[in-house]
Amino acid sequence: MHQFEKFIVLIFTALFSTIILGSCSQKDKKTIGKSLMPKTIMYNPDTTAYQELFNEEKDSVVFNSGFVTLLPDQAGDIHSTKSNEEMIVTLSGTGKIKISNGNNLDIQYGNVAHIPANTEHQVLNTGTIDLKYIYITTKSK
């Protein structure tokens, strides 16, 4: 794992601890301590297949995440995460996030992008190598 990736993991841990505890109801906060245990999961950074990482239904209280690879000139589906905010952490390659309002974001290794709730968007690989990223969605306040 690259130093940058280790740093990102550390930042995510702190960030999501803050997000989860700050956006949960009292009932959810009780659930965190009683039914969920800290854990790590394995994912394959060398595959081009979509990989779900964590799922709100079984792994967390308020967030979902996945690992995505887009081949050169490939685009993901146009979608909205509805009432969820989304964070995209670029692990390799270069791309663009096309936002429905026209505010497109260029992304590359070392970037972290934020997509507000109720924002239609699409991720495209604009480079010559695979665009790999991890997305995290969480409930918006």
N, C-alpha and C positions, 0 to 999 in steps of 0.2 A: 504494500500500500504506500502510495506517495505521501510525502509530508503534508501536502495540501489536503489530500483526502482525509488524513488523520485529523487535521485541523477542522475540516468541515464536520466530521463526526462529533468532535468535541463541541463545536458551536451548536449543532443540532440538538445534542443532548441538553445543553443549557437552555436553548431557545424553546424547545418543546416542553421541557419541564415548566417553564414560565407560562407558555401558552395554555397548556393543559390545565394547570392549577388556576390560572387566571380566568379561563372561560368556562369552567365546569360549574354546574349547579352543586348545591350541597350534597344532593343524592349521588352525583357523579364522583365528587371528591371522596365520598365514603367507598364507592366502588373501586376507585384506584387502589386504595390501601388494602381492601379485602379480597378482591377477586383477580387482580392482575399481578403478575410477577415480572420483574425485569428479565429480559432475555435478549439473546442475539440470534440472528438467523443467517443462513448462508444464501448467497445469490451468485450467479455465474456472470461475471462482467464480460465474458468472451462470447456470449450467445447473442443472437439477434432476436430471440423470442422475448416477448413481454413477460416480465416477472412481477407478480404482486409481492410486495414486501410485508407491509402490515395492513391489516384490515380492521376498520372500526368495529365491526360486529364481533370479532373474536380476539383481536390483539391489543386494542386500545380503547379509550373512551371517546376521543374526539378526532382522531386523524386516520387517514389512509395514505399509503405510499406504494410506489412501484418503480421498477427499473425499466427504462425504455432505450432501445437502440433503433435509430433511423439510418438507413443506408443513404449514400449520396443521392441527392435529388428526391428522396422519399419524404412524404409529409404524413403527419398524424391526422386523425380525424378532427374536423371542426367540432368543438364542444364547449360547453359551459359547465363549471363545477357548481353551478347554481348558488346556494347559500354558503358554499365553502370558498375560502381563500386557497390559493395554490402557490407553492414555492417550487421552483425548478432549479436544481443544482447541476450545472453542466460539468460532466466528468471528462469528456473528450469531444473534439470536433468543433465545428462552427455551425450556427443556424440562425433562424429568425423565428420569433413568435409573432404571428400576425394577429393583431387585436381588432375586433370588429369595429372599433371607433377610429381605426386608422393609425393609432399610436403603436407602431411595430417596434419590437425590441430585438436587437442583435444580441446573440448569445455565443459564448465560446468557453473553452476550458478556463476555470477560475471565476466564472460569473455565477451569481445567484439571482434569479429573477422572481418577482412577486406579481401574481395575477389576482386582482381583487375579486371578491364574490360577484356573481351574476355578470361575468365578463366572458363573452364568446371569444374563443381564440383557437389557434392552430399552430403546432410546432413543425417547422420545416428544416431539413438538413440542406444548407446552402454550400457546404464544403465538399472536399474530395475524399474525406475519410468518414467513418461511421460517427454519427452524433450520438453520444451516450449521456443519459441524464437520469437523475432520480427526481421524482416529483413527490411532494407531500401536500395533501389537502387537509384542512382543518376547518371546523365550524367557525363562522364569523360571528362576532358579538352582535 
